[in-house]
Amino acid sequence: MRKFYRVMLGKQSIYAEECLRDGFIGAGYGIHEDLTPYFSEDWREFNKALIPTYLRENPGKSKVSAGLSCGALWSISQGMKAGDIILSPNGKGRYAVGEVVSDYLYRPEQNQAHQRSVRWKDLLIDKADLSAEFQNSVAAMRSIISLEKYSTELEALIGGDKTKQVIISMDETIEDPTVFALERHLEDFLVHNWAATPLGRNYDIYQDDENTGRQFQTDTGFIDILADSKDRQELLVVELKRGRASDAVVGQIQRYMGYIAEDIAEDNQRVSGVIIALEDDLRIKRALKVAPNIEFYRYEVKFDLIKS
């Protein structure tokens, strides 16, 4: 089954014209060697092997930046398969659509040396044709993001149907999918209002020149938000549950925290977690009783009609 990705064609789409003209997508990250010796079916092993090279070639970069960048390199070199669909901003306010048609290619003479050939379709998608949640996701400052949750919507757009789709979560850790559907913009709202929240007093959402801590990839899924403390001594894993969360989310966030502690955190950094949901219950409280490094926050959504 083919997969779907949003791929940036360079920072701020600076390579869009070249990629669309010459039929490829690519990445560089300062890695000037063939990635084939690092290949592994487990992207985590690929990252472990390549991160030291990345840090050597990019002095001053953090292990968080290394994890994001090497994850993107794995997606370009191995994660994508022939037949997968690429959605890329064309630098002119629209999205180009293409199909991956080759295996990994190393072209050291080019800025984006790590490439896949792409057959671009004679199709451009307007941002306005995407659902609101889809628009928020593709706007994330990440080189590559998975669009699997929007596959139905994207298939329809490629086929010429511009009817916007309703996305309903199948996440088993959410007990109230109706509330989730109504409040699916929680992540976007939280990110844009981060500084005004209690978390914003002590933490910043991770960000470097090309990546952000939104939808940070781990070996068991994607962290909603990865933040670091203002003194850089702590990494914070934030898991959002739009609606009432079940106690299964505690195990989920602990898996994410374990990955960050083992593979991403610096030696002097501790790892904590925060669960944000509409409400907690006795099961959540019991589970968190023995997880002192995880906190729980409730959110409230208010809707007013004001006659003028």
N, C-alpha and C positions, 0 to 999 in steps of 0.2 A: 504494500500500500504506500502510495507516495506521501511525502510529508511536505509541510509548508514552512517557509522561513521568511522573515523580513531581514534583509541584508543591506547595511549602509555601504555605499560605494565611496569609501573614504570619509574622513571627518568632514561634516557639513556637505557631503556629496561631491567633494572636489574631483573625484575620479569618475563621476557619473557619465560624462560625455565619452570618455575613453572606453569605459566598460561597456556601454551600450553600443558604441560603434564597433568595437573589436570582439564583442561577444564573450565576456567573462565576468566573474566576480573574484575578488581576491582580498588578501590581508597581508600585512607586513610585520608590524610590531618590532621592527629592528632585528628580526631573526634572519640571518643571512646564511642559511644552510638548508639543504633538503630535509624535509620532515619525515621522510620514509623510515629512517632508522628508529624513530620514536613511535611508529605505528603500534597500536594496541586496540583490540576490540573494546577494552574498558577505557573510557576517556579519562578516568581517574588515574590509571597507570600512565597514560600519555602525559597528563598534567604533571605528575610527580617527576617524570623523566625530563620534561622540557622546562619546568619552572626555573631550575638553576641556570639554564642557558639564558632564559628571558631576563632574569635578575642581573646576570653578568653583562648582558648587552644593553640593559636599561638601568644604569646605576641610579639609585635614589627612589626607584619605584618600590611599592610595598608588595607583600605577598598577596594581598587582596587584588591589586591590579594585575599581578602575575596570574592569579587563578582565573580572573575574567578573560584576560587576553589569550591565555593558553587554551581555555575552553572554546573561545572563538576559533582559534587555529585548528582545534580538533574537529569542530563542526565543518569548517571549510575543507580540511584535508580528508576526513574520514566519515564524519557524521552524516553528511549529505550523500545521497545516492543518485545515480542517473535516473531521471524521471521526476525528481523532487521539484517543487515549484518555488520560485524566488519572487518576492515582492520587494522592490527597491525604489526609494525616492529618486526622481530623475533630476533633482536640483531646480526644478521649475514649478514646484507645487503639485506634481502629480506622481503616480506610482507606476513604474514599469513592471511588467510581468514576464518571467522567463522560466525555462525548463533546463535543469542541469543535464548536460549531455556528455560529460567526460569524467574520468577519474582524476585524482589529484595531479596537478602540474606544477613543477618548480621552474620559475622563470627569473633567475637572479638578476637579469638586466633591468627588470621593472621595479617600480616602487612597491607595488603589491605583488611580491614574488610568489606567494602561495595562492594558487588559482584553481578554479574549476571553469571549464567552458560552459557557456549558457546560450541557448537559443532563445533570444528575446522575441516575444510575440508582438504582433502588430496591434497592441492594446495598451492604453493608458487608463488608469483608474483615478478618478477624482476623489480627493479626501472626503468630500461631502457624500459620496456614495457608500462610505463605510459607516457602520453603526457607531454610536458614541463610544462604547467600550473599546471597539476595534481601533478607533482613532487614538484613544489614550494609550493603548498598548504599542502601536507602531511608532508613537512619538517618543518612546523611552530611549534614553541616550545609551544605547548598547549597540555594538557592532552587528551582532546577530541575535535575533530572538525567534523562538518557536512560535508559529501561528496555528498550532494544532487545534486549539479551542475555537478557532475561527474558520476551520476548514470548510464547513458547510456554507458559510457566508462567502468565503473566497471562491469556492467552486461555482456558486451561483453567479458571482460577478464576472468570473472568467467566461461563463456561459452566456453572459449578456443580461442576466436577471439582476436589476438594481434594487429589488425589494429588500429592505433591511431585515436582517434576521434577529430573532430574540434568542439570546444566549442564556441557558439555564444551567447552573452548576450541578454536576453529578458527584461532587466531593462528599464522601461518606462521613466526613467529620463535621458537616453542616447539617443540623437537624431541621432547619426551617428554610427550604429552598425558595418559598414564596417571598420571604423577607430578603433573601439573597438577591433575587431577581430585581427587587425594587431598590436595593442599595448597592448595586454592583460597582458603583463609582467610589466606594469607600477608599480604596488604595490611592486613587488619583487625588481625592480630596485631602487625604492625610498628607500626602507628599507636598502638595501645594500650600498646605497650612502648617507644615512641620514646625516652623519656628514658634508658632503660637500654642503648641501643645506642651504638656509636661515633659515629654521626651525630648523636645527641641531645646530645652534648657541645658541639657548635659550631653546631648548626642547630635551629630550631624549625619545625614544620610551619606553613605560612602559615594565618592565621586572622584574621578580623575579626568584626564584629557579626553578620553574616548568612552568611558563606561560609567555607569551608575550602579548603586547597590540595589536597585529594583530588579526583582526576578533573578536573583543570584543563583546560578546553577550549582547543585550539589549532586552527589551520587545517588540520592534517594528522592530527588525532586527539586523544585525551585523555591528558594526563600523569598517571601514577599518583599521584605526590605532588610538590607544589611546596613547597619549604622556603626559608626565608631565614636567613642567618647571624645570630647574636646581636648582631653589631655593625651589621647591616643593610647591609653592603657587598657581599653576594653572594647570588644566587639559585641554588638547587640543584634540578635536575631529577632525580627519582628514578624509574627504570623497573624494574619488578619482572617477573621471568620465573619463573613457578612451574614448575620443572623445568629441564632443560638448555637454555640459550639458544643460538641460532645467531648467527653474526656479523652477520646482517641487523639485529639490534637496535642495533648501533652507528650505522648510518645513521638508524634510527628516532629514537634519542635526540638525534642531532645536528640533525635537523629540528625537534624540539621546542625544543632549546636556541636554535636560530636564531630561532624565533618569539619566544621570551622575550626574547632580546637585542635584537631589532628593535622589538617592539611593547609590551613590558611593563616591562623593566628601566629603572630610573632611570639618569641619565647617569653616576652614580658607582658603579653596581653592575656587577660582573662576573657571568658565568653559568658554572656548572660542572654536571657530570652524574655520576650514579652508576647503575651497572647492578647489580642484585642477582639472582642466579640460583643454582640448586643447584650448578652447577659450570661452570668455563670450559674452553676447549680451545685448541688451537694457533691456530685461525682467529680466535677472540676476541682472543687475546693479540697476534697480528699486527696486527689492526685497531686495537687500543687503543694500540699502540706509537707511532702517529702521531696520537693523540688525547690529548694530555697533560692536557687539562682534563676527562677522563672517567675515573673510577675504577671498579673492579670489586670486588664483595663476594660471597662465597659465604655461603649460609645452611645451617644444619643443622636437621633436624627429628628430635627424639628422642621415642620412645614406649616407656614402661616399664609393666610389670605388676608391682605390688608386693603380695605376699601379706601380709595383716594377721593 
